Amino acid sequence: MATMKALVCRECGKEYPTKAIHVCEMCFGPLEVKYNYEEIKRNISRKKIQDGPDSIWRYADLLPVQGPTYLGPHAGMTPLVRAKNLGAFLGLDELYIKNDTVNHPTLSFKDRVVAVAITRARELGFETIACASTGNLANSVAAHAAAAGMRAYVFIPGDLEAAKVLGNLIYKPNVVEVEGNYDDVNRLCSEIAGEHGWAFVNINIRPYYAEGSKTLAYETVEQLGWRTPDQVVIPMASGSLLTKIWKGLHEMKTVGLIDDVKTKINGAQAEGCSPISTAFKSGRDFFKPVKPKTIAKSLAIGNPADGYYALKATAESKGSMDMVSDDEVVEGIKLLAQTEGIFAETAGGVTIGVLQKLVKQGTIKKSDVTVAYITGNGLKTQEAVIDAVGRPHRIQPSLVSFEQTFKVGKHGGGDA
Ligand SMILES: *Cc1c(COP(=O)(O)O)cnc(C)c1O
C-alpha cells in the first residue's frame, strides 16, 4: 500500500522514517504514523472496501503496512450484534454489541493489533517478536508467531487467569512470568527491548501496532450502513484502543468515506484500576498512576501510556468516562450473557457496567445509536464468575429423578 509518509511525534511534530522506533529523541513524545491522506482518498471507496477480504485487511489502505502479504489474515470483521434484549432492559432503542469475543485466532480484539504489528515487523526484517502483556496480547502474539514461524517471547504478570497462561503455552513461545504487575512487566520489557533486536509489538513497534485498533471504528461504521454511532463505550487499559477509535472515525471523514463524525466517546474502567476515568471525573487532563487491584486483569494498567490522549479524545468528542466495582463487572458479564447470549471476559463486564451507569445518569439517551465494544472472551476469565453462576442440577440417569427435580407439567414449562 505504502501510504505511510513518516512517523511523527505527537508532541513536537518532528518526523522520522517508518522504522522500529517509538519515542521522539528530541522531546520523548510518542511517535505515530503519518499517512498521505490525499493519495488514500484517491484510491479508496466504499465499494473497494466491500469487495475486499472479509477481515481487517479490507482497510489495508488505512493501515501502516506495505503489503501485499498480510500475517494474521482472518482478524476482524466480527459481528455487530443488534442487542434488542439488552437494549430493552437498559431502555435504549438502538444498541449494538461489537462482538470481538469471537475474533480470530485468539478471541480478543488484540488479534487486530497483532496482525498489523507482526505484518509490519516482518516487513522490517525482524525474526523475533515479543510483548509485555496483560494477557490477551500475549495469547495473540504467541498464536501469530507460531503461524508465521517466528520466535516469540511473551512477558506476563505473575497473577494471570489460568486460561490466559495456557493460551500462551500451547503455542510454545518463550513464556516469561514476571513476579510483579503489568507496569513492572512493561518497565522490564522496555529495558530488554533496548538490549535485544526484537520486535516488541507494544514497545518499539507500538506506532504500527496501535493503528490496528482503528479497524474497530471502520467496521462499526461500515456495518451500520456507513453511519457513525451517537455513542460508543470502550474499555480502557493503556487507553490506546479508545484514542484509535476516535482517530479511525475521523480518518473515514478525511478520506471521504463518510460526511460527518457525531460520535461521543465514553471510556470504561474498573474501580480497582481507574486512573483515566478518575482523572476525567475530577476534571483533570492528566492522571495519577495507581497500583491495580481488580478482577478485570486485562485492563489492569496502573500507568497507562495513552491515558493523556484518551482524556483528550473523550473531551473533544464531548463524551464521558466512568468506572464500576468488581461486583458490577460480574453483574455486567451475566447481564450480557443472559440477554444476548454473548459470554464476555471481565473487560466486557466493565463495558456493560459502565454502559448501564451512563444510561442511568442520562449521559446516553434512549434514542442514541449506541455501540458497546466487547473485546474479549469469557472462557478466558472463568475464575471471575465461577462463584456467581450456581451449579448444575445433578440427577440420576432416570426419568423419575428428572421429574423430581423439574416439576414440569405434561405440556407446561417451568424451571426447577
Ligand atoms: C488490551 C485490552 C483492552 C484495552 O486495551 P488498550 O491498552 O486500552 O488499548 C480492552 N479489552 C481487552 C479484553 C484487552 O485485552
The ligand as a Tripos MOL2 file, in Angstrom:
@<TRIPOS>MOLECULE
LIG
   15    15     1     0     0
SMALL
NO_CHARGES

@<TRIPOS>ATOM
      1 C1         -5.9200   -4.8620   25.8950 C.3       1 LIG1
      2 C2         -7.3630   -4.9080   26.0990 C.ar      1 LIG1
      3 C3         -8.1840   -3.7440   26.1000 C.ar      1 LIG1
      4 C4         -7.7240   -2.3050   26.0430 C.3       1 LIG1
      5 O1         -6.5230   -2.0190   25.5730 O.3       1 LIG1
      6 P1         -5.8160   -0.6050   25.4820 P.3       1 LIG1
      7 O2         -4.4900   -0.8100   26.1400 O.co2     1 LIG1
      8 O3         -6.6380    0.4300   26.2100 O.co2     1 LIG1
      9 O4         -5.7070   -0.3370   24.0410 O.co2     1 LIG1
     10 C5         -9.5460   -3.9150   26.2030 C.ar      1 LIG1
     11 N1        -10.0900   -5.1250   26.3270 N.ar      1 LIG1
     12 C6         -9.3590   -6.2460   26.3410 C.ar      1 LIG1
     13 C7        -10.0550   -7.5580   26.5050 C.3       1 LIG1
     14 C8         -7.9730   -6.1800   26.2210 C.ar      1 LIG1
     15 O5         -7.2600   -7.3210   26.2380 O.3       1 LIG1
@<TRIPOS>BOND
     1     1     2 1
     2     2     3 ar
     3     2    14 ar
     4     3     4 1
     5     3    10 ar
     6     4     5 1
     7     5     6 1
     8     6     7 2
     9     6     8 1
    10     6     9 1
    11    10    11 ar
    12    11    12 ar
    13    12    13 1
    14    12    14 ar
    15    14    15 1
@<TRIPOS>SUBSTRUCTURE
     1 LIG1         1 GROUP 0 **** ****
